[in-house]
Amino acid sequence: MQKFVSGLILLFLITSFSSNIFAEDPDYGSTLETAETAVTDGSAYYGVLSDSSDQDWFKFSQSGNNLYRLTLLNSEYNWKYIHVYIIDEFDFIRELPHITAYNQGQQAQYFIEYPYDCYIKVSGNAGSYRINVEYLETVEPDDYQNACDDAADQIVIDAGPLAATLDHTDPEFYDTDWFYFQPQPLHKYRIKKTQAANSNLWFQLYNDACQQLYGSTNEITFIPWDANDYKLYLHGDVNRYGNYYTIEIEDIDSYTDDHLNTYGGATAYTPGSGELFCSIDYEANVGSDLDYLTFEPIANTRYSFKLKNLEYSWKYLKVYQEDEFGIAQELCNTSAYNQLNECTAFFEYDRTVYVRMEGSVGNYSVEINQLDTVTDSYSNFCQSAFPILIDEDIIGTLVHDDPYDVDWLSFQPVPLQKYRITLTPASNSGVWFAVYNDNCQQIYGATNDMTFIPWDAADYKIYVHGDANRKGNYYSIKVKPLENEFYTDDWPNTRETAANLPKDGTEVDVALEYEANLGTDVDWFTFVAALSGNYHFTIMNPEYNWDTMRIYRVNETNQLVEVRAESAYNQLKEFDVALTEGTHFVRMEGSVGGCVITLQSPEPRCGDLDHPYPTADANRDCVVDMHDIAEMALQWLTDVRP
């Protein structure tokens, strides 16, 4: 029964399109050259494809600038296609967009700008189909203006679609169309363009001063904030063989506004006056609601800007200040989604501030508060760095002196205590610090956050510097000792204090006991190679991390030159290194943990096969002295016979 009803519906569609009916008797032509001539009054042509290789061809002639509607009806559960072609003045076949149908009817409009013959190929799966070719209208080339300043043709709002074309009548410049329209403030409009299937064009939205507001697109919504005229610019693909379009503007809604949308209409606000409740009242592709607040800040003062949005949508807050040229520059921003967020901005100058809110339609609140006023009071030079206390919050600002301001601070850490140094800038600030030793040599930076373990009791310096292009560089900095992170050390951390490394294969336990961004534990050893040859080293690292041994020689200028570097990860690493006579150093580094190292030199030793103990060396220490006489006296009655 359901199939019978579906068949009746499809039969109704078939018979309702046209009163003139044509059928294959004989078969329609199967090539372009044998195409069946079709009338363009909407008459129905019924056909049957015997299999997927079968094709039926139709053709019709036309005089140019004509709009046609082609219909394909396929009542079967398979695919049928209409391919549309034109033959140009060079006898080249040009294909236009095609139509596809699966157990349905499909239609498309085609606009043919030139007087070319048109051809239609029906193909697809086996079965019956029906096509219609219907002439709709002739659209002659229009005389709409081609420049924004000359736009003199009005699109009347709610007057229905206006039909036009872009044409090739000017051989040097492809056609464009400009229109203007007169909207009402805070009304919402839908601007929609349609086009023929073989056309490709777009529109852009401009203001009355010919500044582009949006595009390129086919449809937008638009809410104007003022009563000025606006303009539409239509442009398209010059290579198409017909660019036909309709353009229409509909008035679909209207709104009111709680705060104006521009700097000039910003609502005055006094910082510290509490929460201000607002709303985003409307949104569109162009012209969504904005809310502006304004106030006059105190110079060298930091303010907080809180945005509370308790709805499940996004709201955004941006803070601007005018520069010396009166141009508003963004200083900080935040956003909120069902939450409270804030940003802080430091204003070096007392120029006007604007706060802009935007986002999805809904309610929100804003609160602005003055936090602190700061002036520069720190040294600009390393040698006279301003002393600060450990665990003290330091607040500073960099000002636009000539040259641009920097701040030098100094502190006295405890050796082998781990510290964290953090710098927090205002949201609109760009400030960093570097760490220097007491001789004003940089040892780390630039950064905003680091850990540091000093190896000695010397003073250290902090160099604070920033981006001179920022309109306010505020910062807070703190040197904080970390609890339960005070360390001891088994071996020296510097070349100058390196420990002697045995050369006879004695095992040396190495413990790397702490790590930080600056001051991670390293262990230094030294030895003298008495002769040139291969020296045998081992690293036994039982842990699942990396330990590295670096071997250095000393050159003629007393500089270290790395000879070899080897690493071990949960393994015993053995290797030989060819060394020349002289002083050498070994540096151990890596992850926190323990390992064992050894060094076996090729130097001759008393007591080996080639170097027997001296006569009378009773205690075998390779030296004949009073200790040997004492040893012989102690053992003189011992029977040493075999």
C-alpha positions in Angstrom: 0.0 0.0 0.0 2.8 2.4 0.9 4.6 1.8 -2.5 1.2 2.4 -4.2 0.7 5.8 -2.5 4.4 6.7 -3.3 3.8 5.8 -6.9 0.6 8.0 -7.0 2.6 11.0 -5.5 5.4 10.6 -8.1 2.8 10.3 -10.9 1.3 13.6 -9.7 4.7 15.2 -9.9 5.3 13.9 -13.3 2.0 15.1 -14.8 2.0 18.4 -13.0 5.1 19.9 -14.6 3.8 20.2 -18.1 0.9 19.6 -20.4 3.2 18.8 -23.4 4.7 15.3 -23.2 7.4 13.7 -25.4 8.6 10.1 -25.4 11.4 8.1 -27.0 10.0 7.0 -30.3 12.4 6.3 -31.7 15.3 6.5 -29.1 16.7 9.9 -28.4 20.2 10.6 -29.9 23.1 9.0 -28.0 25.7 11.6 -29.1 26.1 15.3 -29.1 25.9 15.3 -33.0 22.6 13.3 -32.9 21.0 15.2 -30.0 17.2 15.6 -29.9 16.0 19.2 -30.3 14.1 20.2 -27.2 11.5 22.9 -26.9 12.0 25.3 -24.0 8.4 25.8 -22.9 8.7 23.4 -20.0 7.4 20.4 -21.9 8.2 17.0 -20.5 10.6 14.6 -22.2 10.4 11.0 -20.9 13.2 8.6 -21.6 14.7 5.2 -20.5 18.3 4.4 -20.1 18.8 0.7 -21.0 22.0 0.4 -18.9 24.7 2.5 -17.3 26.5 3.1 -20.6 23.4 4.4 -22.3 23.1 8.2 -22.9 20.4 10.5 -24.2 21.3 13.9 -25.7 19.1 17.0 -26.1 19.9 20.4 -27.5 18.3 23.8 -27.9 19.4 27.2 -29.4 19.1 30.5 -27.7 19.9 34.2 -28.3 21.9 35.0 -25.2 21.2 36.7 -21.8 18.5 34.1 -21.2 17.6 32.3 -17.9 16.4 28.7 -18.1 15.2 26.2 -15.5 16.1 22.5 -16.1 14.3 19.7 -14.2 15.4 16.1 -13.8 12.8 13.6 -12.3 14.1 10.1 -11.4 11.4 7.9 -9.9 13.8 4.9 -9.3 16.1 4.0 -6.5 19.3 4.7 -8.4 21.3 7.7 -9.7 20.5 9.8 -12.8 22.4 12.8 -14.0 21.9 15.8 -16.3 25.2 17.3 -17.7 24.8 20.7 -19.3 27.2 21.9 -22.1 27.6 24.9 -24.3 29.7 25.3 -27.5 31.5 28.6 -27.6 32.6 30.7 -30.5 35.8 28.6 -30.9 33.7 25.4 -31.0 35.1 24.3 -27.7 32.7 22.3 -25.5 32.2 23.9 -22.1 30.6 22.0 -19.3 28.3 23.8 -16.8 27.4 22.4 -13.3 25.3 19.2 -13.5 22.1 18.0 -11.7 21.9 14.7 -9.8 18.7 12.9 -8.7 18.1 9.7 -6.6 14.4 8.8 -6.5 13.5 12.5 -6.5 13.1 15.5 -8.7 15.8 18.2 -8.9 15.9 21.6 -10.5 18.5 24.2 -11.3 18.6 27.5 -13.1 21.1 28.4 -15.8 21.9 31.8 -17.2 23.5 31.8 -20.7 25.1 35.2 -21.4 26.2 34.4 -25.0 24.2 33.1 -27.9 25.6 29.6 -27.7 23.8 26.4 -28.4 23.1 24.4 -25.3 23.3 20.6 -24.9 22.0 18.3 -22.3 23.3 14.8 -21.6 21.2 12.4 -19.5 23.2 9.4 -18.0 23.3 7.2 -15.0 21.8 3.9 -13.9 19.3 2.0 -16.0 15.7 3.0 -15.8 13.2 5.8 -16.7 13.5 9.5 -16.2 11.9 12.8 -17.2 13.4 16.2 -18.0 12.0 19.6 -18.6 13.7 22.7 -20.2 11.8 25.9 -19.4 12.7 29.4 -20.6 12.2 31.9 -17.7 13.3 35.3 -18.8 15.7 37.4 -20.8 17.9 39.6 -18.5 19.7 42.3 -20.6 23.0 43.8 -19.4 22.2 46.4 -16.8 23.7 49.9 -16.2 24.2 49.7 -12.4 27.2 51.7 -11.3 30.7 50.1 -11.1 32.2 52.3 -8.4 31.2 52.8 -4.7 31.2 56.6 -4.9 28.9 56.5 -7.9 26.4 54.0 -6.4 23.0 55.6 -7.3 20.7 52.6 -7.5 18.7 51.8 -4.3 17.7 48.4 -3.0 14.4 49.0 -1.3 14.1 47.0 2.0 11.3 44.4 2.0 10.6 45.0 -1.7 11.5 41.4 -2.7 14.5 40.2 -4.8 16.2 42.4 -7.4 17.4 40.4 -10.4 20.6 41.5 -12.3 23.6 40.2 -14.1 27.4 40.8 -14.4 28.2 41.0 -18.0 31.2 41.1 -20.4 30.1 44.1 -22.4 33.2 46.1 -21.5 36.2 44.3 -23.0 38.7 45.9 -20.6 36.9 45.7 -17.2 34.6 43.0 -16.0 31.2 44.2 -14.7 30.5 44.9 -11.1 27.4 46.3 -9.5 27.0 48.8 -6.6 23.8 49.5 -4.7 22.9 51.5 -1.6 20.1 51.0 0.9 18.7 53.0 3.8 18.3 51.0 7.0 16.9 52.1 10.4 19.3 52.0 13.5 19.1 48.9 15.6 16.9 47.0 13.1 18.1 43.6 12.1 18.3 42.9 8.4 18.9 39.7 6.4 20.8 40.4 3.1 20.6 37.4 0.8 22.0 36.7 -2.7 20.9 33.8 -4.9 22.5 32.9 -8.3 22.1 30.6 -11.3 23.7 27.2 -11.0 26.4 28.1 -13.5 27.1 31.5 -11.9 29.7 32.4 -9.2 29.5 35.8 -7.5 29.5 37.4 -4.1 28.6 40.6 -2.3 30.4 42.7 0.2 29.0 45.2 2.7 30.4 48.8 2.8 29.5 51.9 4.9 28.7 55.3 3.4 32.4 56.2 3.3 33.1 53.2 1.1 34.9 51.3 3.9 34.4 47.5 3.7 32.5 46.1 6.7 32.0 42.4 5.6 32.5 40.0 2.7 32.7 38.2 0.4 29.6 36.2 1.1 26.1 35.1 -0.1 24.0 35.9 3.0 24.5 37.9 6.2 22.6 39.5 9.0 23.3 43.1 9.7 22.3 45.5 12.6 23.3 49.2 11.8 24.1 51.4 14.7 23.3 54.7 12.9 20.9 56.1 10.3 23.5 56.4 7.5 23.2 54.8 4.1 25.1 51.5 3.5 26.3 49.9 0.2 26.5 46.5 -1.4 29.2 45.5 -3.9 28.5 42.6 -6.2 31.4 41.0 -8.0 32.1 37.6 -9.6 34.1 35.2 -11.6 35.0 36.7 -15.0 35.5 33.2 -16.5 31.9 32.2 -16.1 29.5 32.1 -19.1 26.8 33.9 -17.2 26.7 35.5 -13.8 23.0 36.0 -12.9 21.9 36.8 -9.4 19.1 38.1 -7.2 19.7 40.3 -4.1 17.2 41.0 -1.4 17.1 42.8 2.0 14.6 41.9 4.7 13.8 43.7 8.0 13.5 40.9 10.5 13.8 42.4 14.0 14.5 45.6 16.1 16.2 46.3 19.4 17.0 48.8 22.2 20.5 49.2 23.8 21.6 49.9 27.4 25.1 51.2 26.6 26.3 52.7 23.3 28.5 50.9 20.8 31.3 53.4 20.2 34.1 55.2 22.1 32.3 58.5 21.6 29.2 57.2 23.3 30.9 55.4 26.2 29.2 55.4 29.6 31.2 57.2 32.3 32.2 55.0 35.2 34.0 55.8 38.5 36.5 53.1 39.6 35.5 51.8 43.0 31.8 52.5 42.6 30.9 48.9 42.6 29.3 46.3 40.3 27.7 47.7 37.1 25.0 45.4 35.6 24.8 45.3 31.8 23.6 43.2 28.9 24.5 42.2 25.4 21.2 42.9 23.7 21.6 41.6 20.1 24.0 39.9 17.7 24.4 39.6 14.0 27.1 38.9 11.4 27.7 42.6 11.3 26.7 45.0 14.0 26.5 42.8 17.1 26.0 44.8 20.4 29.0 46.3 22.1 29.0 48.1 25.4 31.6 50.8 26.2 32.6 52.4 29.6 35.2 55.1 30.1 37.1 56.8 33.0 40.2 59.0 33.6 42.9 57.0 35.4 45.6 58.2 37.8 49.1 58.1 36.4 51.4 55.3 37.5 48.4 53.4 38.9 47.3 49.8 38.5 43.6 48.9 38.2 41.7 45.6 38.2 38.9 44.9 35.7 36.4 42.1 36.8 34.0 40.5 34.3 31.2 38.3 35.8 29.1 36.2 33.4 26.9 33.7 35.1 25.4 32.4 31.8 26.5 29.5 29.7 27.9 31.6 26.9 31.0 33.7 26.4 31.5 37.4 27.2 34.7 39.3 26.5 36.2 42.4 28.1 38.9 44.5 26.6 40.7 47.6 28.1 42.0 50.4 25.9 43.9 53.6 26.6 44.6 56.5 24.2 48.2 56.9 23.2 50.0 60.2 22.6 48.3 60.5 19.2 44.8 59.9 20.6 44.6 56.4 19.2 43.1 53.8 21.6 45.5 50.9 22.2 44.5 47.6 23.8 46.2 47.0 27.1 44.5 43.9 28.7 41.6 41.6 28.1 39.7 38.7 29.8 36.7 36.5 29.1 34.2 34.6 31.2 31.9 31.6 30.6 29.6 31.1 33.6 32.4 32.5 35.9 34.2 35.6 37.2 37.5 36.5 35.6 39.7 39.6 35.7 42.7 41.3 34.2 44.9 44.1 35.6 46.4 47.0 33.8 49.0 49.5 34.9 48.6 53.0 33.4 51.8 55.0 33.3 49.9 58.0 31.9 46.7 59.7 32.9 45.1 59.3 29.4 41.5 58.3 28.9 40.6 54.6 29.3 37.9 52.7 27.5 36.5 49.4 28.5 34.7 47.3 25.8 32.4 44.4 26.4 31.0 42.0 23.7 29.9 38.4 23.3 26.7 36.3 23.2 23.3 37.9 24.0 22.7 37.9 27.8 23.4 39.6 31.1 26.8 40.3 32.8 28.4 42.7 35.2 31.6 44.7 35.3 33.6 46.1 38.3 36.7 48.3 38.1 38.9 49.0 41.1 42.1 51.0 41.8 44.8 48.8 43.3 48.0 50.7 43.9 50.2 53.6 42.7 53.9 53.0 42.1 56.8 55.2 41.2 60.3 54.2 40.2 62.8 54.0 43.1 65.3 51.3 42.2 68.9 51.6 40.9 69.6 51.5 37.1 73.1 50.1 37.6 74.4 46.6 38.6 77.1 48.0 40.8 74.6 49.9 43.0 71.8 47.3 42.9 69.1 48.0 45.5 69.2 45.4 48.3 66.0 43.4 49.0 65.2 40.9 51.6 64.5 37.2 51.0 60.8 36.4 51.0 59.8 40.0 50.6 57.3 41.2 48.0 58.9 43.9 45.9 56.7 46.1 43.6 58.2 48.2 40.9 57.6 49.9 37.5 59.7 50.7 34.5 59.1 54.2 33.2 59.9 56.0 29.9 63.1 57.7 30.9 65.8 58.3 28.3 67.2 55.7 28.1 64.3 53.4 29.0 64.2 52.4 32.7 65.7 49.2 34.1 65.8 48.1 37.8 68.7 46.4 39.6 68.1 44.5 42.8 70.5 42.4 45.0 69.9 39.7 47.6 72.0 37.5 49.9 71.1 33.8 49.7 72.2 30.9 52.0 74.4 28.4 50.2 72.7 25.2 49.1 69.2 26.5 49.9 66.8 26.3 47.1 64.9 29.5 46.1 62.2 30.3 43.7 62.3 33.7 42.0 59.0 34.8 40.4 58.1 38.0 38.6 54.4 38.8 38.0 53.6 41.7 35.6 50.3 43.5 35.1 48.3 42.1 32.2 49.4 44.9 29.9 53.1 44.7 30.9 56.0 43.0 29.3 58.7 42.6 32.0 61.4 39.9 32.6 64.4 39.4 34.8 67.8 37.9 34.6 70.2 36.8 37.4 73.8 38.0 37.7 76.6 37.1 40.0 78.3 39.6 42.3 80.8 40.5 39.5 77.8 41.6 37.3 78.2 38.6 35.0 74.9 37.2 33.7 74.3 33.6 34.8 70.6 33.1 33.9 67.7 34.8 32.0 65.5 36.3 30.8 62.5 34.7 32.5 59.6 35.3 34.8 60.0 32.2 37.0 63.0 30.1 38.0 64.5 28.0 40.8 68.0 28.7 42.1 70.5 27.0 44.4 73.5 29.1 45.2 76.8 27.3 45.8 78.4 30.1 47.9 77.5 32.9 50.2 78.1 35.7 47.7 75.5 38.4 46.8 73.5 37.9 43.6 71.8 40.5 41.4 68.4 40.6 39.7 68.2 42.7 36.5 64.6 43.7 35.7 64.0 45.0 32.1 61.0 45.2 29.8 59.3 46.2 26.5 59.7 49.9 26.0 56.7 49.9 23.6 54.3 49.0 26.5 52.3 51.9 28.0 52.8 50.6 31.5 55.4 48.1 32.8 54.3 47.2 36.4 55.7 44.1 38.2 56.0 42.4 41.5 59.0 40.1 42.3 59.9 37.8 45.1 62.8 35.6 46.1 61.2 32.8 48.2 63.1 30.0 50.0 61.5 26.6 49.5 60.7 24.7 52.6 62.6 21.4 53.2 64.9 22.1 50.3 68.2 22.8 52.0 71.0 20.5 50.8 74.5 19.2 51.7 77.0 18.1 49.1 79.5 15.3 48.9 81.9 16.7 46.2 82.9 20.2 45.1 80.8 22.0 42.4 83.6 23.9 40.7 86.8 23.3 38.9 88.8 25.4 41.3 87.8 23.2 44.3 87.9 19.8 42.4 88.6 16.7 44.5 91.4 14.3 43.6 90.2 11.3 41.6 92.1 8.0 42.3 93.8 6.5 39.2 94.1 2.9 40.5 90.5 1.8 39.8 89.3 2.7 43.3 85.5 3.1 43.2 84.2 6.6 43.9 80.6 7.1 45.0 79.0 10.1 43.3 75.7 11.5 44.5 74.0 14.2 42.5 71.8 15.6 45.3 69.8 18.5 44.0 68.6 20.3 40.8 67.2 23.6 39.8 67.0 25.9 36.8 70.2 27.5 38.1 72.7 25.7 40.5 72.0 22.1 39.8 74.5 19.8 41.5 77.6 18.9 39.6 80.7 17.1 41.0 84.2 18.0 39.9 87.3 15.8 40.1 90.9 16.2 39.0 93.9 14.0 38.3 97.3 14.3 36.7 98.1 12.0 33.7 101.8 11.2 34.3 102.2 9.8 30.8 100.3 9.8 27.6 98.2 6.7 26.9 94.8 5.1 27.2 93.0 5.8 30.4 90.1 3.4 31.4 86.9 5.0 32.8 83.7 3.4 34.1 80.3 4.7 35.1 78.0 2.4 37.0 74.5 4.0 37.1 71.9 1.7 38.6 69.0 4.1 38.2 66.6 4.8 35.4 68.0 8.2 34.5 71.0 9.7 32.8 74.4 10.4 34.4 77.1 12.0 32.2 80.8 12.2 32.6 82.7 15.0 30.9 86.5 14.7 30.7 88.6 17.8 30.1 92.2 18.7 29.5 93.9 22.0 30.3 95.3 24.0 27.3 98.2 26.4 27.3 96.0 29.3 28.4 94.6 27.3 31.3 91.2 26.8 29.6 89.3 23.6 29.7 88.9 21.7 26.5 86.4 18.8 26.5 88.1 15.6 25.4 85.2 13.1 25.8 81.6 12.9 27.1 79.9 9.6 27.9 76.5 8.9 29.5 75.0 5.9 31.3 71.3 4.9 31.8 70.7 2.0 34.2 74.0 0.4 33.0 77.7 -0.1 33.4 79.5 2.0 30.9 83.2 1.3 30.2 85.4 3.3 27.8 89.1 4.2 27.1 90.2 7.7 26.5 93.6 8.6 25.0 95.1 11.4 27.1 98.3 13.3 27.0 100.5 14.1 30.0 99.2 16.9 32.2 96.3 18.0 34.5 92.8 16.8 33.6 89.3 17.3 35.1 86.2 15.1 35.3 82.8 16.7 35.7 79.8 14.5 36.7 76.3 15.8 35.9 72.8 14.5 35.3 69.6 13.7 37.2 69.3 13.5 41.0 70.6 10.1 42.1 73.8 8.1 42.7 76.4 6.4 40.6 79.9 4.9 40.9 82.9 6.0 38.8 86.4 4.6 38.5 89.6 5.6 36.7 92.4 3.1 35.8 95.6 4.8 34.4 98.3 3.1 32.3 101.0 4.4 34.5 103.5 1.8 35.9 102.9 0.8 39.6 105.2 -0.7 42.2 104.4 -4.4 42.8 103.3 -5.3 39.3 105.1 -8.0 37.3 107.4 -5.5 35.6 108.1 -3.5 38.8 108.8 -5.7 41.8 108.8 -4.4 45.4 112.2 -3.0 46.5 114.5 -5.2 48.6 113.7 -4.9 52.3 110.2 -3.4 51.5 108.6 -5.6 54.3 105.2 -3.8 54.3 105.1 -3.5 50.5 104.3 0.2 50.4 107.0 0.7 47.8 109.2 2.7 50.2 112.0 1.3 52.4 111.9 3.2 55.7 111.6 2.6 59.5 108.2 1.1 59.0 109.9 -1.8 57.2 112.3 -2.4 60.1 109.4 -2.4 62.5 107.5 -4.9 60.4 110.6 -7.2 60.3 111.0 -7.0 64.0 107.4 -8.0 64.5 107.7 -11.0 62.2 111.3 -12.1 62.8 110.2 -15.4 64.6 107.6 -16.3 62.0 108.4 -19.5 60.1 108.1 -18.7 56.5 109.4 -22.0 55.2 107.1 -23.8 52.8 
